[in-house]
């Protein structure tokens, strides 16, 4: 699955694949298992083989704010903490039983150096994540809650079935009660 992902960007040669096999480690996380918690340094870039993760922050009032979800064939990491090797302000938690491949900071930098296609592939990953974040911010500042939910459902139909409404509401920046009202309004054809 990992090499298939890279085939969609810059395919790896046999030497690069062999190097990756040596440094990517498979791990399993139970539901609610923490891949990262606030105050720790993000030491791994994570590729999701199966399962689902959320990345979130907790504000001063103890309210959780979801920033990102990652499911199969997607990547998740706190980029700032990973690249700067500084304490994270975020949490990354398994929403369901999940299996991942992880590469550590130093190993990834060595892959960049020894096999330039890794550098190109990870640049594409970061660019895609940045574009998604930019689009999300623009949509959030110019759209109603109803429009945000409809856009989320259209873009991530698989997540609508997999995630609890509380997680989706947190991602959309609304309460779960308000999300319930939005869903009812949509079902009644009010949008």
N, C-alpha and C positions, 0 to 999 in steps of 0.2 A: 504494500500500500504506500509506503514512504517513497520508494523509487518511482512508483506510478505518478505520485504527486510531482516529483522533480521532472519526470518525463514531459509534463505539461508546461514546464518552464524551460530550463536548460538541462537536457538529459545528461546523466553522469556516465563517465566511462567506467571500465571494470576496476581500475585502480581507485577511483573516487568511491565507488560502491563498496569495495573492500575496506577502505578507510572508515566509511560510515558504519559498516557492520561492527567494526572494532570499538566505536565510541558511543553509538546510540544504545541506550539501555532500556529494556522493556520493564515497565512497572505497572502495578495494578493499584487502584485507589478504590476503597469502599465508598459508598454513598456518604457524603458529608466529610470525606477525608480531605485534609488540606494539603494542596500542592505548594502553597505559599501562604504565609500570614504576615500581617503588618509587623514591621520591625526586623524581619528576616531579610537576607539578601537573596534575590532571585538567582539561583545558581544554574538553572536549566531552562532551555528552550524546549517546549513540549509539543509533540505531534500526537493528536488524538486518533487512536486506532478504533476504539469503541467507547461509547459513553458520552457524557456531557459535563462540561465545566462552566462555572461562572466566575468572572472576575469582578470584584466589588470593593468599595470603600465603605467605612462606617463613619458617619458624621458625629459631631460632639453630643448629639442627642441619642446616639445609639441606633440611628436609622441606617439601614443598608441601602446602598445605591449601586445597582448593577451597571457595569460599564460594557461588559462583553460576555457573550456565550461562545463556547467552542464545542463542536460536535465532530463526528468522524471526518477525517481528512482535512482537519483544520489545525491551526497552531495557536498556542497561548503562552504568554510570558509577560511579565512586567518589564517592558523594554528599558525603561529608565534604570531600574534596579539592576537588571541583567548586564547592561553595557557599562554602567558607571560602577557596578559592584558596590552599591550603597543600599542602606535599608529601604525596604519597600513601604509604601503607604497603602498597599492593597492586599487583598486576600484573593486566592484562587482556590476554589472548592469544587469537589466532584458533586454533581447533582444526582448522579446515578453511578452504579458500579462502572468503573472505567479502566481501560487499558491504554497505555500511552508508550511512546518512545521518547526518551529524553537525551539531550546532548548537553554536556556541561560547558560553561563559559570558556575555559582554556582549550578544551577539545574543539569547540566550534571555531575559535580564532585560529587554531592550528589547521583545521580543514580549510578555512579561508585562504590561508597562506599556501598550503600544499596543493590545493585543488580549487582554482579560481571560480569554477562553476558553482561551488557552494556559496561563495561571496555574492555572485549574481543571483542565485536562487533566493538567498535570504534577503537580499535587497528588494526583490519582487514581493516577498512575503510582507516585509515592513511597509513597502509602498501601498500594497493592497489594504493593509490594516489602517494606514493613515488615511487613505481615500475613504474607507468605510466610516472612520471616525469623523472626518470632515463632513461627509454627507449627513451623518447622524446629527451633528451639531447644527448644521444648517436647517435640517428638517425640524429639529426640536424648537428652534427659535422662530420658525415661520409657520408652524402647523398646530392645529388643535389636537387635543388628546385623541379624539376620534380618528382624525387623519393619521396620527402616529400609529395607532393600533392597527388600522387597515393596512398601512404600509408595512408594518412589522409582520402581519399575517401573510401578506403577499410575498414578502422577501424570505421569510422563514416559516413556511407552512409546517415543516416537520417539528419545529419547536413549539408551535401552538398546542400540539398534542402531548408533547413530552414535558413541558414545563408547568409548574403550578402557576396559577394566576398571580400569586404574590410576587413571583420572580419576574413575570412579564411586566406587571405594574411598576415594579422598582426600576426596571430598564427604561420604561416609558416616562418615568418621573411623575407618576400619579399613584394614588392609593388603590389598594385592591378593591375597595368598595366602589370607587369611581369607575374602575375598569369593569366591574360587574354591570354598572349602569350603562356604560358604553356598549357592552356586548348585547344587553337587552334591547337597546335602541337600534343596533344594527340588525338584530333578529326580527324586529318589528318593521324593518325597512325604513327607518327614520333617517338614514344617511344617504 
